[in-house]
Amino acid sequence: GAVELGPYRHYMQKEIFEQPRAIADTLEGVESITPDIFGDDAYKVFKKIDSVLILACGTSYYAGLTAKYWLEAVAGVRTDVEIASEYRYRDSVPNPNALVVTISQSGETADTLAALRHAQSQDMQHTLTICNAATSAMVRECALAYITRAGVEVGVASTKAFTTQLAALFLLTLTLAQVKGRLPEEREVAFLKEMRHLPAAITAVLALEPQIIAWAEAFARKENALFLGRGIHYPIALEGALKLKEISYIHAEAYPAGELKHGPLALVTEEMPVVTVAPADSMIEKLKSNMQEVRARGGELYVFADGDSRITSSEGVHVIRMPEHYGLLSPILHVVPLQLLAYHTALARGTDVDKPRNLAKSVTVE
Ligand code: G6P
């Protein structure tokens, strides 16, 4: 049936605020980590595979990039992530022992389906999809599946589909870690507890909306923006830049902050807002020196820090403090303010937020 907007102005805003519920639904029924949640044969398949190959487009591709950090660090499984429209036409080296993972909100994206079929035609039969549409072609054509329960997503710019994909990919990470003997029970219990706390943690992040609205006023007057992150937050910077360009039409690029000096620093002037994803993780000190490189050229920093980052507001440095530091799951929290920033900037510019020009929700033709 029709999806109601309720108190929200746009579907995108509604969907951003639905994320606590969407994640809770996606994790519902997961009492412990067991391969069964991906399908009956999952244990047998997971025992055999020696690597992961992720195939996806758009926002789903960025979920895959985030998962690579988790899969390699926690499960110790080598992971490649490929843009589906490239992989399907590339001569790559097939590995029949890889687990091919497609990620798709719609389950009908033409390039992702073609990439899956290409892998299958190369003797790669261990397939799994993380998908938001239970009756889609993707689910029919993959041997294993995990259905995210984001619910219908109407806004062209994906939000709750992305965070639920991340939740599912973290479950996959823990499951592979367990099968590979790398998940002691205390770790399993601790991770599950953190996952169950995600809806409350996201609710606290959503309360930052008024501060983000104030930033959006400044962004609405810009034509360019740079997004920086390091490590596991680099894909989140990419997703933040994608959201901003999709709906506000501001040119935005994301860089891993260590690459600044290899090009983008040349673009930094007083006119360039630089959004920085800066939680207190192992990269924070490196990131801070990258931030100084930006300040030295007059660039204006907009920093999403957390309590332990030890970054304070000063001339040209604006800071929003995230409510808590969330360890490995931190990307799921840090993307939320970037969604809100894109949304409110687009709102201030008066664009058609839910139906941006030239873009479609589901790209079922090449
Ligand atoms: C389109 C949508 C994006 C989405 C991408 C992949 O470009 O506008 O929001 O991320 O397709 O779609 P999928 O349904 O495969 O996740």
Boltz pocket constraint, residues with backbone or C-beta under 6 A from the ligand:
constraints:
  - pocket:
      binder: B
      contacts: [[A, 57], [A, 58], [A, 59], [A, 60], [A, 103], [A, 104], [A, 105], [A, 106], [A, 107], [A, 108], [A, 109], [A, 112], [A, 155], [A, 156], [A, 157], [A, 158], [A, 359], [A, 360], [A, 361], [A, 362], [A, 363]]
      max_distance: 6.0
